[in-house]
Amino acid sequence: MGSSPEDQLATMMANIPEKTGKPLSEWIEIIAKSGLEKHGAILKLLKEEHGVTHGFANLIAAKARETGEEVDLVAAQYAGPKESLRPLYEDIVKFAQSLGSDVEIAPKKTSVSLRRKKQFALITPATKTRIDLGVALKGEEPTARLETYNAMCSHRIRLEAVSDFDDDAKGWVKDAYSRSG
């Protein structure tokens, strides 16, 4: 049986970084800086100036026009001294999206919530050099890396480099995701 339109969209969204060379958030920033607002003009920019294929250009243009404020929230979180944390943020989001097509990325002013039926993780650029990755793992015993956190996310993992988002950290995120369905 063929996949649903929702499944196809989720696959395309997950493939944007690989197929276009940049995550959606970077494309949206490029579009925002261009000042273009019309779909056709954005499509032309992506295809002619950046070599993006029609299907991905169409999807990126549509997302750029619908998500303006949300992307600004993420861009603001990783501006200035926290800019070096952006690749780590992108890795966490990419991994979360790989867990299932039902993952919702919900930017807030100071953090980004990862939700399914309920929140299972929270990405917060806590300092200039660290992301606090909250995970909902109520009942799990704390460890040296999996610390007690707060009511919304029972535990946190302190991440300072992309390499810190290792198999252990991914396992905890995956476990939190599986509990949230």
C-alpha positions, 0 to 999 in steps of 0.5 A: 500500500502506498504511503499517505500524503502526510507520510510523504510530507514527513519524508520530504521534511526529514530529507530537506537537509540531505537533499538541499544541503541545509536544514529548513531553518537555514533556508527560512533565514535566507528567505527572510533576509531576501525580503521576498514574500510571494511564493513564486519569487521565493521559488525562483530564488531557491531554484535559480540562486541555490539550485534547489529542485522544484519539489523541495523549493516548493515545500521550503517556500510554503513552510517559510511563508507559514512559519515566520514567527516560529523560526524567528524564535529559534533564530533568536535563541541561537543568535550571538554568543549561543550561535555555536550551539545551533548545530547541536540543536539541529542534530537533536531536532533531526534525531527527534524527527527520525523517531516518527512522523508525529513529532511536533517541533514547537518553538517558544521564546527560550526553548523548543518543545518536542511533542507527540501527544504530549511533550517528551523533550525540551531543548533549552540553550541554557548558557553560551556553551551548553544546551539543557536537553530535558526528557520526560522519563518519570520514574527513572533513577538519575545517573551522572549524565541523566540528572533530576530536572523539573516537573515538565521534564523529569530529567536533563542531559547537559550537552556542550558539543555535538559529540555529547549527543551520543547513543546514551542521550539518543536512547533517553530521547527515544525512550521519552518519545516512546512513553509519550504516545 
